[in-house]
């Protein structure tokens, strides 16, 4: 079976075809996903993508979902995971309604960041990174546990933190070089088309749209998919999906916490 992981990042399985904008591994194929998926029609038995669609504009999102439909075989399954707009909004309102409680005051610090930061971020890391640093430095176990429950981020795991630090440092160097290069190129581009071109490079951090079960289902339906079903992190129509540890960790916990929406559909 041919299974495709679109915009896999560092979460992929060797038995899958893995593709992303950048690759640091021979197991991941590099391609500009905004130009389409570089595969023949009807080639894949399944297509999976996690926490990628929200980083695209509405039109780019429509295009990539259309590409997923194109490369799938008949009766092939697509599985898309995104931050759940409904989930974070309901949690925000629950916390706000109980703001007189000291625990909810502390939760409010995080849930507003989770809801708003990546939609409005204009510097690398944004308020979210500041929150991570604050909680980590203060070893605030209440918020460490809350953030982990919400997002899957394990802020105080020593091995994860060290690995994350090395990765961020290396990525900062690459991003700085890329930024300087793009800035030089930007000066040569006519002002009237400069903004639209530079925005295309901003795929990694910022959320350009958010989805709930209705809007994501509608997007899939309009692309031609049917049998649209809301799933959980550990339920899927894809055979032996949990064995690949894409949405669940080896200990059975959700990789992305409880704030994600999982939807599958069939071609």
PyMOL commands that set and color helices and strands:
alter all, ss='L'
color gray80, all
select helices_A, chain A and resi 33-35+53-55+58-71+85-97+102-120+126-138+141-151+158-188+191-199+213-222+241-244
alter helices_A, ss='H'
color red, helices_A
select strands_A, chain A and resi 3-6+17-20+28-30+44-50+72-83+226-231+260-266
alter strands_A, ss='S'
color yellow, strands_A
deselect
rebuild
show_as cartoon
